Amino acid sequence: MKHELKNAYIYLNVLMKIDENQIIHGNVNLLVQVVNNMISNAIQAYDGKHDQNIQLEISKDSGNVIFSVTDFAGGLPKEVQNRLFKEMVTTKGKKWYRTWIIYVLFKYQSTFWWRYYI
C-alpha cells in the first residue's frame, strides 16, 4: 500500500481515536485486505491527480471498532449511489469485488456503509 500511495503522490493521514492496545477479534488478513481495498479505491478516485489526501480513521462506537476511509475526490455519480449495495455494481468493471467484501463482512458479522459528503 505504501508503494501505491507513493506512486500516486497521495498522502494517507491516520487518525487513531482508540487505544493502541485495543484487541480486535477476527481474521487480521481479511481486515487488512478490506482496508487496503478501501484505500486503493480512494487512490483511484483521484484519477491521477497528485498531492491529495486520504484519511483513515480508526475509532470506537458502542463497543465496535470503526475503520473509516475518506477521500476528497468528489464522490460517486448519482446513478452509482442509488445502486450501491443493492446490486452488483462497480465503477471499475470488476463485479467480484462487492461480493467478496460483503462475504467478508457477513462472515465476521460486520457492517459496511458509505457516506457521500459535499
Buried (B, 14 or more C-beta within 10 A) or exposed (E): EEEBBEEBEBEBEEEEEBEEEEEEEEEEEBBEBBBEBBBBBBBBBBEEEEEBEBBBBBEEEEEEBEBEBBBEBEBBEEEEEEEBEEEEBBEEEEEEBBEBBEEBBEEEEBEBEEEEEE
